[in-house]
Amino acid sequence: MKNEGCSRKKVGILFQPKISAAMKLAQKLEKVVADTGAAVWLCSAWDEEKACQQLNETRLIVCLGGDGTIIRAARIACTESVPILGVNLGRVGFMTELSPDEALTRVPAFIDGEGWVEERAMLQAEVVSGDGKQYHALNDVVVARGGRCRLIRIKATINGELLTTYKCDGLIAATATGSTGYALAAGGPILNPQSGDIILKPVAAHLSLSAALVLPSEATVELAVSTTHQATMSIDGQIEVPLNDGDVVRVKSSPYVTRMLRAQWPSSFYSTLMKRLDKQE
């Protein structure tokens, strides 16, 4: 999708507060954006509530950090369909687009409409017996044991049909974006980021199904927890929701997508993937 630019030119800058270079770059970038005539706001990516309050009429969010910061930005931006431009100040940067050196010179062009918007599927999760709150994840939803080193049992149904009861440390439901994260570390497959499929992968399965499943985007998964101690639902590894015995977590494709601003389209996913993986060796 072609980048439409910022017709009303309100730009947000989210920065990783634990990276000093991110805060310094945010302050420099604030002046660069203001010089284009755009209104601009700054906020820590960890203060999601404050950032959401400033979304009105925002047409672009520049995200300064690593992939974890972009994941936070995705939850902030998705409900208003605001594109995210990632600047890599982290370790891996699978989802980022610019280096810090490029940011100050190239961001004005993106504000004016340079580049393309890539849409990434997200997941929606809720505790069926809970307060009805819905959570949206760019990477994954994980139902897992809590602080105790004891497995839990998770009865999984797909579209109302019983699949199996997992006996494991946890069960990962991941998007294509999340397929290169925790799901990959657990032995799951890598999906092309344009895929809307859902990965279901147990962690440390004991005498139960250990293989990963790839489900179509239309699937609805319900995970019923059986445990003698408190378990947890994790959203992108950043939000923790306590679960008790008998709780049911429903996971399906989110109605929202993450919109990533890219310099080129289509991006070369496979060569980028190998470069990022080789970098970690």
Backbone torsions as a table, in degrees:
resi	resn	phi	psi	omega
1	MET	NA	131.2	-178.7
2	LYS	-67.0	138.8	175.0
3	ASN	-69.5	122.8	-177.8
4	GLU	-85.8	-4.3	-179.7
5	GLY	74.7	-174.1	-176.1
6	CYS	-109.2	89.0	-177.3
7	SER	-61.6	-39.5	177.2
8	ARG	-99.0	-3.0	169.2
9	LYS	48.1	63.8	167.8
10	LYS	-119.6	121.9	-172.1
11	VAL	-122.5	132.8	174.6
12	GLY	-102.1	146.7	175.2
13	ILE	-122.7	114.5	176.7
14	LEU	-104.1	134.6	-177.7
15	PHE	-130.8	151.7	176.6
16	GLN	-78.3	113.6	-172.4
17	PRO	-69.6	-17.2	-179.4
18	LYS	-88.2	-4.4	177.7
19	ILE	-108.4	109.2	-175.6
20	SER	-61.3	-35.2	179.3
21	ALA	-64.3	-29.4	179.9
22	ALA	-68.2	-42.6	178.8
23	MET	-65.4	-41.8	179.8
24	LYS	-65.1	-41.9	178.7
25	LEU	-67.1	-35.4	178.3
26	ALA	-60.2	-41.5	-179.4
27	GLN	-67.7	-38.5	176.6
28	LYS	-68.0	-41.7	-177.9
29	LEU	-68.3	-30.5	177.4
30	GLU	-57.2	-44.0	179.7
31	LYS	-68.2	-40.2	179.0
32	VAL	-60.7	-44.5	-179.9
33	VAL	-66.7	-42.6	179.6
34	ALA	-61.2	-34.7	179.9
35	ASP	-66.8	-17.6	176.0
36	THR	-82.2	-7.1	-177.8
37	GLY	94.9	1.3	-178.8
38	ALA	-85.7	146.5	168.1
39	ALA	-73.4	148.3	-174.2
40	VAL	-142.3	142.1	173.0
41	TRP	-130.9	149.8	179.2
42	LEU	-117.8	146.0	178.1
43	CYS	-161.2	146.4	171.1
44	SER	-65.3	136.9	178.0
45	ALA	-66.4	-18.2	-179.9
46	TRP	-82.4	-12.9	178.8
47	ASP	-99.8	72.8	-172.5
48	GLU	-64.5	-38.8	-178.9
49	GLU	-62.4	-45.3	179.6
50	LYS	-64.6	-41.2	179.8
51	ALA	-63.6	-41.6	-179.7
52	CYS	-61.8	-32.0	-179.7
53	GLN	-68.7	-16.7	-177.5
54	GLN	-104.5	6.8	-174.1
55	LEU	-71.5	-24.8	-174.5
56	ASN	-52.2	121.0	178.9
57	GLU	68.5	8.5	174.1
58	THR	-71.4	131.5	-176.7
59	ARG	-111.3	-5.9	178.0
60	LEU	-160.9	138.5	172.0
61	ILE	-117.9	123.6	173.8
62	VAL	-95.9	123.9	-171.9
63	CYS	-111.4	118.7	-176.3
64	LEU	-108.1	108.6	-178.7
65	GLY	163.3	-144.0	176.4
66	GLY	-116.0	-158.8	-178.6
67	ASP	-64.0	-35.7	178.3
68	GLY	-61.7	-36.8	178.5
69	THR	-69.3	-38.3	177.4
70	ILE	-65.3	-37.5	178.0
71	ILE	-61.5	-41.9	175.6
72	ARG	-63.5	-43.4	179.8
73	ALA	-62.2	-34.9	-179.6
74	ALA	-61.6	-43.7	179.1
75	ARG	-66.4	-34.0	179.1
76	ILE	-70.0	-43.1	-169.2
77	ALA	-88.6	-21.7	-166.5
78	CYS	-64.2	-37.1	-175.0
79	THR	-67.6	-21.5	178.7
80	GLU	-109.3	6.6	178.1
81	SER	56.5	36.7	-180.0
82	VAL	-83.3	127.5	177.5
83	PRO	-67.1	149.6	-179.9
84	ILE	-117.4	131.4	174.3
85	LEU	-112.1	114.0	-174.3
86	GLY	-92.4	133.9	174.8
87	VAL	-116.0	123.2	-170.0
88	ASN	-84.4	110.6	169.1
89	LEU	-121.3	16.8	179.6
90	GLY	-102.8	-156.5	-174.5
91	ARG	-93.2	-43.8	-173.4
92	VAL	-105.3	-62.0	176.2
93	GLY	75.1	42.4	176.5
94	PHE	-55.7	-39.1	-170.2
95	MET	-101.7	-6.4	-178.1
96	THR	-78.3	161.8	-174.9
97	GLU	-117.7	-33.8	-174.7
98	LEU	-120.8	153.8	169.1
99	SER	-86.2	162.6	177.6
100	PRO	-56.5	-36.9	-179.0
101	ASP	-66.1	-32.0	-178.8
102	GLU	-79.1	-25.9	-169.7
103	ALA	-58.0	-47.3	-173.7
104	LEU	-66.4	-28.4	-177.6
105	THR	-95.1	-25.9	-172.1
106	ARG	-101.5	-22.7	-178.4
107	VAL	-57.1	-42.0	178.9
108	PRO	-55.8	-36.0	179.3
109	ALA	-67.4	-37.2	177.0
110	PHE	-67.1	-36.9	176.7
111	ILE	-61.2	-34.9	-178.7
112	ASP	-83.9	-2.3	174.2
113	GLY	118.1	5.1	177.6
114	GLU	-68.4	147.7	171.1
115	GLY	95.3	-176.0	-176.5
116	TRP	-130.6	154.6	178.5
117	VAL	-102.7	120.6	176.5
118	GLU	-101.5	128.8	-178.1
119	GLU	-100.0	131.8	179.9
120	ARG	-116.0	133.2	179.0
121	ALA	-66.2	149.7	176.6
122	MET	-126.5	167.9	175.8
123	LEU	-110.4	150.9	173.0
124	GLN	-116.1	134.3	-179.6
125	ALA	-135.0	147.1	174.1
126	GLU	-152.7	151.7	172.9
127	VAL	-87.6	114.2	-171.3
128	VAL	-57.9	-39.5	-178.7
129	SER	-90.2	8.9	-175.8
130	GLY	-90.6	-148.4	-175.0
131	ASP	-89.2	6.3	178.9
132	GLY	85.5	0.6	-179.1
133	LYS	-68.7	135.5	179.3
134	GLN	-106.2	138.4	179.4
135	TYR	-116.0	145.6	-179.0
136	HIS	-122.6	131.2	-173.5
137	ALA	-125.3	136.0	174.4
138	LEU	-85.0	-36.3	-176.7
139	ASN	-96.1	-66.4	-172.1
140	ASP	-161.0	160.6	169.5
141	VAL	-119.2	126.1	-176.5
142	VAL	-122.7	125.9	171.2
143	VAL	-103.2	122.0	-169.4
144	ALA	-150.9	167.2	173.3
145	ARG	-63.2	155.7	178.5
146	GLY	-86.9	-130.8	-174.6
147	GLY	-74.5	-21.7	-178.2
148	ARG	-83.1	142.3	-179.7
149	CYS	-86.1	63.8	177.7
150	ARG	-134.9	138.4	-178.6
151	LEU	-67.4	162.0	173.6
152	ILE	-122.1	164.2	176.2
153	ARG	-108.5	132.8	-178.3
154	ILE	-129.0	110.9	176.5
155	LYS	-84.3	117.0	-175.0
156	ALA	-105.8	129.0	171.6
157	THR	-121.4	145.0	179.3
158	ILE	-121.9	118.5	-176.7
159	ASN	52.1	40.1	177.1
160	GLY	83.6	-5.3	-178.5
161	GLU	-101.2	128.8	-179.9
162	LEU	-62.3	128.9	174.3
163	LEU	-93.6	-66.0	-179.1
164	THR	-170.8	171.5	169.6
165	THR	-107.9	112.9	179.2
166	TYR	-78.9	139.1	168.1
167	LYS	-115.4	107.3	-166.4
168	CYS	-161.8	174.7	172.2
169	ASP	-75.1	-29.7	-179.1
170	GLY	-178.7	171.4	179.5
171	LEU	-133.2	125.8	-177.1
172	ILE	-100.3	128.2	166.6
173	ALA	-109.0	116.1	-171.3
174	ALA	-125.5	149.8	171.9
175	THR	-84.0	177.6	173.6
176	ALA	-61.6	-38.6	177.0
177	THR	-62.3	-43.4	-179.9
178	GLY	-73.0	-9.5	-178.8
179	SER	-65.9	-17.9	176.8
180	THR	-99.0	9.9	-179.4
181	GLY	-108.1	-124.6	-177.6
182	TYR	-59.8	-38.7	-179.8
183	ALA	-60.8	-38.3	177.5
184	LEU	-66.4	-41.9	178.8
185	ALA	-62.3	-29.5	179.8
186	ALA	-85.2	0.1	177.5
187	GLY	99.2	17.2	-179.8
188	GLY	-82.5	170.2	-179.9
189	PRO	-80.2	161.9	174.5
190	ILE	-99.8	125.7	177.9
191	LEU	-104.6	149.4	171.6
192	ASN	-61.8	137.7	-175.4
193	PRO	-60.8	-17.0	178.0
194	GLN	-82.1	-7.5	-179.6
195	SER	-72.0	143.7	174.1
196	GLY	-100.2	4.6	-177.4
197	ASP	-67.4	161.2	-178.4
198	ILE	-118.0	128.3	176.5
199	ILE	-92.5	136.5	173.0
200	LEU	-119.9	114.4	-174.0
201	LYS	-137.6	119.3	176.6
202	PRO	-74.9	156.4	176.3
203	VAL	-111.6	122.6	177.6
204	ALA	52.8	54.5	179.0
205	ALA	-66.6	138.9	-178.7
206	HIS	-120.1	112.2	178.5
207	LEU	52.8	40.3	176.3
208	SER	-152.3	177.2	-177.3
209	LEU	-53.8	124.5	-179.2
210	SER	-112.9	-12.8	-177.6
211	ALA	-74.0	152.7	174.4
212	ALA	-80.3	145.2	173.1
213	LEU	-113.2	144.5	173.8
214	VAL	-113.2	116.2	-174.6
215	LEU	-105.7	150.0	177.4
216	PRO	-68.8	160.0	-176.0
217	SER	-62.4	-21.2	-178.1
218	GLU	-81.2	-6.6	-174.2
219	ALA	-70.4	143.6	170.3
220	THR	-116.8	123.5	-176.4
221	VAL	-110.2	130.4	173.3
222	GLU	-116.9	131.7	-174.9
223	LEU	-121.0	108.7	180.0
224	ALA	-95.7	125.2	-173.0
225	VAL	-95.0	132.0	172.6
226	SER	-122.3	115.0	-173.2
227	THR	-154.5	151.4	175.4
228	THR	-95.7	-1.9	179.3
229	HIS	-139.0	170.4	-177.0
230	GLN	-68.8	132.7	175.0
231	ALA	-105.8	-170.9	-177.0
232	THR	-150.6	150.1	167.9
233	MET	-109.8	125.2	-178.8
234	SER	-110.1	130.5	177.4
235	ILE	-105.0	110.1	179.5
236	ASP	56.8	22.0	-179.1
237	GLY	67.8	13.6	-174.2
238	GLN	-124.1	-23.9	177.9
239	ILE	-121.0	127.7	-179.2
240	GLU	-113.1	129.0	178.8
241	VAL	-120.5	120.7	-178.6
242	PRO	-68.1	142.9	177.8
243	LEU	-125.4	144.2	177.7
244	ASN	-117.0	168.9	178.8
245	ASP	-54.2	128.9	179.0
246	GLY	94.6	-12.1	178.5
247	ASP	-66.2	146.5	179.4
248	VAL	-122.0	127.8	177.3
249	VAL	-105.7	127.5	177.4
250	ARG	-105.3	127.3	-178.8
251	VAL	-125.5	134.0	176.3
252	LYS	-155.6	176.0	177.9
253	SER	-63.9	138.1	178.4
254	SER	-76.9	149.2	172.7
255	PRO	-71.4	-11.1	-179.7
256	TYR	-100.9	157.8	172.6
257	VAL	-128.2	158.1	171.2
258	THR	-92.2	129.6	-177.9
259	ARG	-106.4	111.5	-177.2
260	MET	-102.8	129.3	178.9
261	LEU	-85.8	126.2	-176.0
262	ARG	-122.2	151.0	178.1
263	ALA	-73.8	-34.8	-176.7
264	GLN	-134.1	156.5	177.2
265	TRP	-141.8	133.9	-4.9
266	PRO	-79.0	153.8	178.2
267	SER	-76.7	153.1	-179.2
268	SER	-88.6	82.8	-172.7
269	PHE	-62.5	-45.9	-171.0
270	TYR	-70.1	-40.8	178.0
271	SER	-68.9	-37.2	176.7
272	THR	-64.3	-41.7	178.6
273	LEU	-56.7	-48.5	-177.2
274	MET	-67.6	-36.1	177.5
275	LYS	-63.3	-43.2	-179.5
276	ARG	-66.1	-41.7	-179.7
277	LEU	-68.3	-41.1	178.2
278	ASP	-62.2	-33.4	-179.0
279	LYS	-63.8	-26.3	-176.3
280	GLN	-85.6	-10.0	-177.3
281	GLU	-77.9	NA	NA
